[in-house]
Amino acid sequence: MTGPSNYWECTIDRLPKVTNDQEATAAKRQCRWDFTDFYWRRALPKDNGILGFSTKASECIEKEVVKTESRTARLLIREACIGNFPQ
């Protein structure tokens, strides 16, 4: 199965595409519906690449927030990056 495996990944996947706060709220609601245990489960750090480098929360924030128009979506993406990646 491809696609997000937890709430945080779902948020990071869907929110950069939204253009307003209403869409951001709807996307968050859908991710919470798809992953009902969202708040209590943190994702395990992922190995991204041959050399074993992992993405950090700050890198995720920089990459995803830049392409997001909605202020609400930017805040939710920041929260998701912190939840999904190590500091």
QUIUR-V836384 format. One record per backbone hydrogen bond with DSSP energy under -1.0 kcal/mol. CO is the residue of the C=O (numbers start at 0). NH is the residue of the N-H. If there is no record, write none. Layout:
co:CO nh:NH
co:CO nh:NH
//
This chain:
co:5 nh:9
co:6 nh:10
co:7 nh:11
co:8 nh:12
co:9 nh:13
co:10 nh:14
co:13 nh:16
co:14 nh:17
co:19 nh:23
co:20 nh:24
co:21 nh:25
co:22 nh:26
co:23 nh:27
co:24 nh:28
co:25 nh:29
co:26 nh:30
co:27 nh:31
co:28 nh:32
co:29 nh:33
co:30 nh:34
co:34 nh:37
co:36 nh:40
co:52 nh:47
co:55 nh:59
co:56 nh:60
co:57 nh:61
co:58 nh:62
co:59 nh:63
co:60 nh:64
co:64 nh:67
co:69 nh:73
co:70 nh:74
co:71 nh:75
co:72 nh:76
co:73 nh:77
co:74 nh:78
co:75 nh:79
co:76 nh:80
co:77 nh:81
co:78 nh:82
co:79 nh:83
co:80 nh:84
co:85 nh:56
//
